[in-house]
Amino acid sequence: MISGIVRHAVAEEQYVYPAARSVLPDGDEVADHELEEHAEAEEVMKAIEKTDPEDSRYGELVRRLIDDIRHHIEEEESGMLSKLRDACPPERLHELSEEFQRAKSLAPTRPHPLAPDHPPANKILGPGAGLVDRLRDILSGRNS
């Protein structure tokens, strides 16, 4: 679950949020809000990774993450993504989708709360962190 959320968030940070900043009148405000939500989710994911599943806090953390992600998805779908669909020509949306999928395939699989979340730094460092994470996943037997 965490791996998929992290990859999705990294791809959004690399391509979707910069697109929102460039084409939406309130793009900076919208993207900054989404980045704040990502940062909060990353902190919860990091706490989950550090917590033993037998610990009573584990279930609470997982529930919090699920609630946070549901809220984030609903907000993005009805807000930013809807606005992007209206503001961008179909060709740009298709290009953005391809960039997103490519970034997601190379993205880290573990939360990195201190990693940069703005281009160009995240586009340069993200694939390297993704490679290291996938190696760690293989060595630890973790499924991504």
DORO-537931 format. One record per residue: x, y, z of N, C-alpha, C, O in turn. Coordinates in Angstrom, 3 decimals. Last residue first. Example, Ala and Ser with C-alpha at 12.3 -4.5 7.8 and 13.67 -1.06 7.14 Angstrom:
<<12.850; -2.250; 7.080>; <13.670; -1.060; 7.140>; <12.900; 0.030; 7.870>; <13.409; 1.138; 8.039>> <<13.190; -5.690; 7.800>; <12.300; -4.500; 7.800>; <13.200; -3.300; 7.800>; <14.236; -3.319; 8.465>> 
END
This chain:
<<6.642; -4.622; -3.666>; <6.314; -3.219; -3.954>; <5.033; -3.085; -4.710>; <4.618; -1.971; -5.029>> <<7.461; -6.671; -0.916>; <6.766; -6.545; -2.201>; <6.441; -5.091; -2.433>; <6.014; -4.392; -1.514>> <<10.568; -7.353; 0.561>; <9.352; -6.532; 0.583>; <8.754; -6.474; -0.819>; <9.471; -6.251; -1.795>> <<12.962; -8.566; 0.838>; <11.822; -9.415; 0.529>; <10.502; -8.670; 0.532>; <9.436; -9.286; 0.508>> <<15.210; -7.088; 1.121>; <14.428; -7.328; 2.342>; <13.229; -8.247; 2.102>; <12.559; -8.658; 3.049>> <<16.185; -6.940; -1.472>; <17.027; -7.533; -0.427>; <16.241; -7.867; 0.839>; <16.572; -8.819; 1.546>> <<14.038; -5.619; -2.738>; <14.459; -6.960; -3.163>; <15.229; -7.650; -2.051>; <14.960; -8.806; -1.724>> <<14.013; -3.172; -1.363>; <12.823; -4.024; -1.374>; <13.187; -5.459; -1.740>; <12.698; -6.404; -1.121>> <<16.528; -2.155; -1.993>; <16.211; -2.480; -0.592>; <15.010; -3.411; -0.510>; <14.985; -4.329; 0.309>> <<16.035; -1.752; -4.738>; <17.089; -2.673; -4.303>; <16.850; -3.111; -2.864>; <16.954; -4.296; -2.546>> <<14.051; 0.181; -4.580>; <13.726; -1.119; -5.186>; <14.771; -2.165; -4.821>; <14.438; -3.333; -4.617>> <<15.543; 2.276; -3.366>; <14.388; 1.676; -2.684>; <14.053; 0.306; -3.254>; <13.798; -0.633; -2.500>> <<17.414; 2.824; -5.387>; <17.871; 2.361; -4.072>; <16.725; 1.684; -3.319>; <16.920; 0.636; -2.704>> <<15.629; 3.709; -7.392>; <16.510; 2.559; -7.622>; <16.982; 1.972; -6.297>; <16.952; 0.756; -6.110>> <<14.503; 5.953; -6.135>; <13.664; 4.827; -6.536>; <14.475; 3.568; -6.750>; <14.066; 2.482; -6.340>> <<16.673; 7.613; -5.926>; <16.066; 7.108; -4.687>; <15.180; 5.911; -4.990>; <15.110; 4.966; -4.204>> <<16.965; 8.044; -8.686>; <18.043; 7.425; -7.904>; <17.520; 6.850; -6.601>; <17.876; 5.737; -6.214>> <<14.529; 9.335; -9.376>; <14.859; 8.018; -9.932>; <15.983; 7.307; -9.177>; <15.951; 6.084; -9.044>> <<14.786; 11.788; -7.687>; <13.742; 10.776; -7.531>; <14.087; 9.417; -8.105>; <13.957; 8.416; -7.400>> <<16.742; 13.639; -8.492>; <17.019; 12.738; -7.371>; <16.020; 11.599; -7.234>; <16.371; 10.541; -6.713>> <<15.585; 14.950; -10.728>; <16.962; 14.450; -10.779>; <17.188; 13.386; -9.711>; <17.767; 12.339; -9.998>> <<13.077; 15.686; -9.952>; <13.215; 14.895; -11.181>; <14.609; 14.286; -11.293>; <14.782; 13.224; -11.891>> <<13.598; 17.237; -7.711>; <12.895; 15.965; -7.529>; <12.989; 15.083; -8.770>; <12.982; 13.857; -8.655>> <<14.960; 19.470; -8.868>; <15.641; 18.567; -7.920>; <14.921; 17.232; -7.783>; <15.574; 16.190; -7.743>> <<13.682; 21.303; -10.458>; <14.203; 20.110; -11.106>; <14.786; 19.089; -10.129>; <15.075; 17.958; -10.521>> <<10.490; 20.465; -9.016>; <11.472; 20.329; -10.088>; <12.479; 21.470; -10.003>; <12.126; 22.537; -9.501>> <<9.993; 19.699; -5.527>; <9.831; 20.626; -6.650>; <10.880; 20.316; -7.720>; <12.012; 19.953; -7.400>> <<10.573; 18.252; -3.287>; <9.285; 17.987; -3.929>; <8.979; 18.952; -5.073>; <7.841; 19.021; -5.539>> <<13.409; 16.508; -1.911>; <12.824; 17.674; -2.574>; <11.513; 17.310; -3.274>; <11.360; 16.202; -3.787>> <<12.992; 14.591; 1.133>; <13.378; 14.692; -0.279>; <12.739; 15.929; -0.902>; <11.662; 16.355; -0.484>> <<12.088; 14.146; 3.659>; <13.021; 15.254; 3.488>; <13.472; 15.440; 2.045>; <14.252; 16.348; 1.755>> <<10.413; 11.890; 3.531>; <9.853; 13.201; 3.880>; <10.788; 14.381; 3.643>; <10.323; 15.503; 3.445>> <<10.093; 9.446; 1.726>; <11.302; 10.232; 1.973>; <10.854; 11.656; 2.298>; <10.909; 12.534; 1.437>> <<8.654; 6.196; 1.732>; <8.527; 7.635; 1.982>; <9.880; 8.272; 2.293>; <10.696; 7.712; 3.024>> <<9.460; 4.013; -1.020>; <9.393; 4.279; 0.419>; <9.281; 5.786; 0.638>; <9.761; 6.568; -0.182>> <<9.906; 3.797; -3.636>; <8.818; 2.972; -3.101>; <8.623; 3.180; -1.605>; <7.727; 2.592; -0.999>> <<10.579; 6.370; -6.112>; <10.871; 5.628; -4.880>; <9.649; 4.842; -4.408>; <8.511; 5.177; -4.736>> <<9.835; 5.900; -9.667>; <9.765; 6.609; -8.383>; <10.177; 5.732; -7.206>; <10.131; 4.504; -7.289>> <<9.552; 4.808; -12.127>; <10.922; 5.019; -11.635>; <10.974; 5.581; -10.220>; <12.054; 5.719; -9.645>> <<6.845; 4.746; -12.612>; <7.591; 3.493; -12.742>; <9.014; 3.602; -12.193>; <9.615; 2.590; -11.833>> <<6.142; 7.419; -12.367>; <5.662; 6.475; -11.357>; <6.457; 5.177; -11.405>; <6.718; 4.570; -10.366>> <<7.189; 8.467; -14.722>; <7.759; 8.872; -13.427>; <7.373; 7.887; -12.337>; <8.190; 7.557; -11.478>> <<5.451; 7.232; -16.566>; <6.897; 6.988; -16.631>; <7.555; 7.327; -15.288>; <8.376; 6.562; -14.782>> <<2.983; 8.335; -15.777>; <3.191; 6.880; -15.720>; <4.677; 6.530; -15.741>; <5.115; 5.634; -15.018>> <<3.491; 11.104; -16.267>; <3.113; 10.626; -14.941>; <3.405; 9.129; -14.806>; <4.011; 8.705; -13.823>> <<3.908; 11.131; -19.018>; <4.983; 11.558; -18.114>; <4.739; 11.022; -16.705>; <5.660; 10.549; -16.039>> <<1.342; 10.306; -19.861>; <2.522; 9.489; -20.171>; <3.690; 9.839; -19.257>; <4.387; 8.948; -18.771>> <<-0.208; 12.458; -18.893>; <-0.477; 11.090; -18.442>; <0.723; 10.181; -18.689>; <1.082; 9.376; -17.829>> <<0.857; 14.544; -20.401>; <0.971; 14.571; -18.941>; <0.747; 13.181; -18.355>; <1.441; 12.779; -17.421>> <<-0.017; 13.766; -22.943>; <1.418; 13.881; -22.653>; <1.668; 13.832; -21.143>; <2.584; 13.154; -20.679>> <<-2.783; 14.015; -22.542>; <-2.206; 12.716; -22.905>; <-0.707; 12.694; -22.582>; <-0.197; 11.725; -22.019>> <<-2.951; 16.745; -22.030>; <-3.387; 15.798; -21.003>; <-2.813; 14.409; -21.272>; <-2.404; 13.710; -20.345>> <<-2.094; 17.741; -24.481>; <-1.291; 18.008; -23.279>; <-1.673; 17.053; -22.162>; <-0.804; 16.596; -21.419>> <<-4.190; 16.885; -26.114>; <-2.817; 16.435; -26.385>; <-1.932; 16.615; -25.154>; <-1.123; 15.747; -24.828>> <<-6.460; 18.257; -25.095>; <-6.334; 16.798; -24.962>; <-4.916; 16.279; -25.182>; <-4.487; 15.339; -24.513>> <<-5.424; 21.294; -23.371>; <-5.912; 20.583; -24.554>; <-5.688; 19.077; -24.387>; <-4.819; 18.665; -23.619>> <<-6.441; 22.325; -20.077>; <-5.431; 21.772; -20.986>; <-6.072; 21.133; -22.213>; <-7.128; 20.508; -22.116>> <<-8.570; 23.155; -18.481>; <-7.583; 24.142; -18.919>; <-6.613; 23.633; -19.981>; <-6.024; 24.431; -20.710>> <<-10.130; 20.951; -17.771>; <-10.760; 22.080; -18.461>; <-9.733; 23.018; -19.096>; <-10.002; 23.611; -20.140>> <<-8.255; 19.373; -16.473>; <-8.960; 18.833; -17.650>; <-9.603; 19.961; -18.458>; <-9.614; 19.921; -19.689>> <<-7.623; 21.104; -14.338>; <-6.613; 20.793; -15.359>; <-7.269; 20.251; -16.625>; <-6.883; 20.628; -17.732>> <<-10.026; 21.025; -12.881>; <-9.572; 22.292; -13.466>; <-8.540; 22.052; -14.562>; <-8.570; 22.714; -15.599>> <<-9.956; 18.343; -12.111>; <-11.079; 18.843; -12.907>; <-10.685; 20.142; -13.615>; <-10.977; 20.331; -14.796>> <<-7.678; 18.370; -10.538>; <-7.701; 17.567; -11.760>; <-8.839; 17.985; -12.681>; <-8.687; 17.977; -13.902>> <<-8.393; 20.228; -8.398>; <-7.272; 20.449; -9.302>; <-7.378; 19.665; -10.606>; <-7.186; 20.237; -11.679>> <<-11.296; 19.076; -7.556>; <-10.668; 20.390; -7.666>; <-9.635; 20.473; -8.766>; <-9.957; 20.754; -9.921>> <<-12.110; 16.471; -7.498>; <-13.139; 17.497; -7.680>; <-12.548; 18.887; -7.896>; <-13.243; 19.783; -8.375>> <<-9.627; 15.135; -7.206>; <-10.546; 14.795; -8.302>; <-11.550; 15.913; -8.560>; <-11.810; 16.262; -9.711>> <<-8.553; 16.288; -4.851>; <-7.872; 16.423; -6.141>; <-8.827; 16.191; -7.306>; <-8.837; 16.952; -8.273>> <<-10.472; 15.523; -2.923>; <-10.166; 16.930; -3.145>; <-9.507; 17.148; -4.506>; <-9.859; 18.080; -5.229>> <<-10.357; 12.737; -3.069>; <-11.620; 13.445; -3.315>; <-11.371; 14.905; -3.664>; <-11.981; 15.452; -4.582>> <<-7.638; 12.328; -2.363>; <-8.156; 11.905; -3.671>; <-9.433; 12.671; -4.015>; <-9.572; 13.191; -5.122>> <<-7.567; 13.346; 0.275>; <-6.692; 13.896; -0.759>; <-7.238; 13.570; -2.155>; <-7.290; 14.441; -3.023>> <<-9.348; 11.626; 1.597>; <-9.616; 13.068; 1.536>; <-8.834; 13.697; 0.385>; <-9.379; 14.487; -0.386>> <<-7.926; 9.213; 1.291>; <-9.284; 9.366; 0.734>; <-9.644; 10.842; 0.570>; <-10.175; 11.253; -0.461>> <<-5.615; 9.853; 2.742>; <-5.518; 9.595; 1.302>; <-6.893; 9.723; 0.647>; <-7.007; 10.285; -0.443>> <<-6.624; 10.145; 5.364>; <-5.913; 11.250; 4.711>; <-5.887; 11.072; 3.194>; <-6.110; 12.026; 2.449>> <<-7.684; 7.558; 5.812>; <-8.562; 8.739; 5.839>; <-7.921; 9.916; 5.107>; <-8.580; 10.604; 4.327>> <<-5.291; 6.058; 5.645>; <-6.414; 5.788; 4.736>; <-7.349; 6.993; 4.668>; <-7.758; 7.400; 3.581>> <<-3.852; 7.186; 7.799>; <-3.341; 7.268; 6.432>; <-4.476; 7.060; 5.423>; <-4.594; 7.812; 4.456>> <<-5.506; 6.479; 9.953>; <-5.259; 7.896; 9.658>; <-4.771; 8.063; 8.224>; <-5.215; 8.964; 7.512>> <<-5.312; 3.698; 9.837>; <-6.609; 4.351; 9.641>; <-6.436; 5.831; 9.284>; <-7.136; 6.358; 8.419>> <<-2.570; 3.454; 10.434>; <-3.086; 2.981; 9.143>; <-4.436; 3.632; 8.848>; <-4.676; 4.071; 7.723>> <<-2.533; 4.492; 13.051>; <-1.763; 5.135; 11.985>; <-2.280; 4.733; 10.607>; <-2.411; 5.574; 9.719>> <<-4.148; 2.633; 14.368>; <-4.544; 4.042; 14.339>; <-3.832; 4.779; 13.213>; <-4.436; 5.587; 12.506>> <<-2.600; 0.319; 14.082>; <-3.927; 0.401; 13.470>; <-4.419; 1.828; 13.347>; <-5.034; 2.197; 12.347>> <<-0.331; 1.143; 15.664>; <-0.220; 0.754; 14.258>; <-1.563; 0.898; 13.535>; <-1.637; 1.537; 12.485>> <<-0.731; 1.497; 18.355>; <-0.729; 2.695; 17.509>; <-0.743; 2.359; 16.018>; <-1.125; 3.194; 15.198>> <<-0.352; -0.997; 19.489>; <-1.723; -0.474; 19.389>; <-1.813; 0.759; 18.482>; <-2.868; 1.027; 17.907>> <<1.856; -3.218; 17.833>; <1.694; -2.009; 18.643>; <0.282; -1.447; 18.429>; <-0.214; -1.429; 17.302>> <<2.110; -5.116; 15.904>; <1.454; -5.521; 17.153>; <1.198; -4.336; 18.084>; <0.408; -4.444; 19.022>> <<3.606; -3.905; 13.887>; <2.179; -4.157; 13.655>; <1.414; -4.589; 14.908>; <0.194; -4.440; 14.964>> <<5.762; -1.348; 15.051>; <5.488; -2.792; 15.008>; <3.989; -3.002; 14.800>; <3.180; -2.350; 15.460>> <<6.681; 1.433; 13.138>; <5.839; 0.894; 14.207>; <5.596; -0.591; 14.003>; <5.263; -1.030; 12.902>> <<7.958; 2.492; 10.974>; <8.745; 2.354; 12.203>; <7.976; 1.677; 13.338>; <8.552; 1.380; 14.384>> <<5.988; 2.657; 9.031>; <7.156; 1.805; 8.784>; <7.949; 1.532; 10.053>; <8.546; 0.465; 10.197>> <<4.335; 4.576; 10.250>; <3.854; 3.203; 10.064>; <5.027; 2.258; 9.873>; <5.069; 1.184; 10.474>> <<5.970; 6.836; 10.028>; <5.612; 6.334; 11.361>; <5.110; 4.897; 11.277>; <5.427; 4.083; 12.145>> <<5.952; 7.104; 7.264>; <7.228; 6.852; 7.945>; <6.958; 6.292; 9.341>; <7.646; 5.373; 9.785>> <<3.250; 7.693; 6.899>; <3.818; 6.463; 6.330>; <5.137; 6.099; 6.996>; <5.405; 4.927; 7.261>> <<3.111; 10.180; 8.200>; <2.326; 9.054; 8.720>; <2.895; 7.735; 8.190>; <3.011; 6.766; 8.940>> <<4.801; 11.656; 6.520>; <5.128; 11.521; 7.939>; <4.379; 10.341; 8.557>; <4.948; 9.588; 9.347>> <<3.371; 11.504; 4.132>; <4.705; 10.901; 4.227>; <5.121; 10.705; 5.677>; <5.730; 9.691; 6.017>> <<1.091; 13.008; 4.748>; <0.956; 11.568; 4.502>; <2.307; 10.861; 4.610>; <2.382; 9.745; 5.123>> <<2.264; 15.561; 4.937>; <1.587; 14.971; 6.100>; <1.464; 13.458; 5.945>; <1.703; 12.711; 6.894>> <<3.168; 15.864; 2.307>; <4.129; 15.873; 3.415>; <3.516; 15.244; 4.667>; <4.179; 14.483; 5.373>> <<0.739; 15.879; 0.903>; <1.718; 14.812; 0.675>; <2.695; 14.719; 1.842>; <3.011; 13.625; 2.309>> <<-0.341; 18.259; 1.871>; <-1.017; 16.995; 2.172>; <-0.088; 15.809; 1.944>; <-0.119; 14.840; 2.702>> <<1.493; 20.039; 0.761>; <1.347; 19.966; 2.221>; <0.677; 18.655; 2.619>; <1.082; 18.017; 3.591>> <<0.956; 19.619; -1.942>; <2.267; 19.242; -1.403>; <2.234; 19.150; 0.120>; <2.878; 18.277; 0.703>> <<-1.593; 20.747; -2.101>; <-1.427; 19.312; -2.353>; <-0.089; 18.819; -1.804>; <-0.012; 17.718; -1.260>> <<-0.925; 23.443; -1.598>; <-1.829; 22.722; -0.692>; <-1.658; 21.212; -0.856>; <-1.587; 20.482; 0.133>> <<0.676; 23.996; -3.825>; <1.249; 24.072; -2.475>; <0.388; 23.322; -1.464>; <0.910; 22.646; -0.578>> <<-1.226; 23.732; -5.879>; <-0.091; 22.806; -5.803>; <0.531; 22.821; -4.410>; <0.876; 21.768; -3.874>> <<-2.948; 25.913; -5.243>; <-3.452; 24.539; -5.315>; <-2.312; 23.543; -5.138>; <-2.417; 22.614; -4.337>> <<-1.197; 28.117; -5.434>; <-1.919; 27.845; -4.186>; <-2.393; 26.388; -4.137>; <-2.255; 25.717; -3.114>> <<-0.406; 27.916; -8.112>; <0.584; 27.871; -7.028>; <-0.079; 27.497; -5.712>; <0.427; 26.657; -4.967>> <<-2.905; 28.103; -9.539>; <-2.068; 26.908; -9.575>; <-1.051; 26.806; -8.454>; <-0.849; 25.727; -7.898>> <<-4.946; 29.796; -10.051>; <-4.594; 29.591; -8.643>; <-3.664; 28.389; -8.480>; <-3.636; 27.744; -7.432>> <<-5.002; 29.562; -12.850>; <-4.822; 30.877; -12.228>; <-4.408; 30.783; -10.756>; <-3.616; 31.594; -10.275>> <<-3.110; 26.916; -14.291>; <-4.262; 27.328; -13.489>; <-4.010; 28.694; -12.853>; <-2.909; 28.951; -12.366>> <<-0.692; 26.383; -15.620>; <-1.911; 26.653; -16.399>; <-3.109; 27.132; -15.582>; <-4.040; 27.705; -16.148>> <<1.509; 26.041; -13.871>; <1.687; 26.800; -15.110>; <0.380; 27.148; -15.823>; <0.345; 28.126; -16.569>> <<0.610; 24.528; -11.716>; <1.197; 25.850; -11.468>; <1.229; 26.690; -12.748>; <1.004; 27.899; -12.711>> <<-0.129; 22.195; -13.058>; <-1.154; 23.016; -12.404>; <-0.633; 24.430; -12.164>; <-1.347; 25.408; -12.381>> <<2.417; 21.298; -13.792>; <1.438; 21.643; -14.832>; <0.349; 22.533; -14.248>; <-0.052; 23.517; -14.871>> <<3.531; 20.785; -11.248>; <4.100; 21.842; -12.094>; <3.146; 22.263; -13.225>; <3.076; 23.441; -13.574>> <<1.715; 18.665; -10.531>; <1.693; 19.943; -9.819>; <2.393; 21.054; -10.597>; <1.894; 22.180; -10.611>> <<2.404; 16.631; -12.424>; <1.045; 17.174; -12.336>; <1.037; 18.544; -11.655>; <0.415; 19.480; -12.157>> <<5.279; 16.060; -12.191>; <4.625; 16.497; -13.425>; <3.268; 17.171; -13.253>; <3.013; 18.195; -13.887>> <<6.331; 15.564; -9.613>; <7.234; 15.823; -10.731>; <6.523; 16.440; -11.932>; <7.112; 17.267; -12.628>> <<4.150; 15.096; -7.972>; <5.048; 16.204; -7.644>; <5.954; 16.561; -8.820>; <6.305; 17.727; -9.003>> <<3.086; 12.794; -9.172>; <2.302; 14.037; -9.130>; <3.219; 15.235; -8.906>; <3.082; 16.264; -9.568>> <<5.194; 11.018; -8.649>; <4.851; 11.347; -10.035>; <4.010; 12.623; -10.104>; <4.204; 13.443; -11.001>> <<5.041; 10.926; -5.840>; <6.256; 11.423; -6.496>; <5.951; 11.837; -7.934>; <6.401; 12.890; -8.386>> <<2.495; 9.773; -5.460>; <2.783; 11.126; -4.972>; <3.997; 11.724; -5.669>; <3.985; 12.895; -6.047>> <<2.865; 7.213; -6.571>; <1.847; 8.113; -7.110>; <2.162; 9.567; -6.723>; <2.100; 10.470; -7.558>> <<4.821; 6.178; -4.866>; <5.082; 6.323; -6.300>; <4.111; 7.310; -6.943>; <4.506; 8.140; -7.762>> <<3.424; 6.207; -2.397>; <4.651; 6.992; -2.581>; <4.911; 7.229; -4.063>; <5.191; 8.356; -4.472>> <<1.325; 4.416; -2.898>; <1.032; 5.807; -2.537>; <2.249; 6.687; -2.795>; <2.125; 7.782; -3.345>> <<2.733; 2.039; -3.383>; <1.881; 2.627; -4.417>; <1.567; 4.087; -4.153>; <1.545; 4.902; -5.076>> <<4.003; 1.660; -0.874>; <4.772; 1.784; -2.104>; <3.961; 2.461; -3.203>; <4.460; 3.362; -3.877>> <<1.853; 1.310; 0.887>; <2.703; 2.494; 0.996>; <3.480; 2.725; -0.288>; <3.604; 3.862; -0.744>> <<0.822; -1.185; 0.000>; <0.000; 0.000; 0.000>; <0.875; 1.261; 0.000>; <0.655; 2.171; -0.799>> 
END
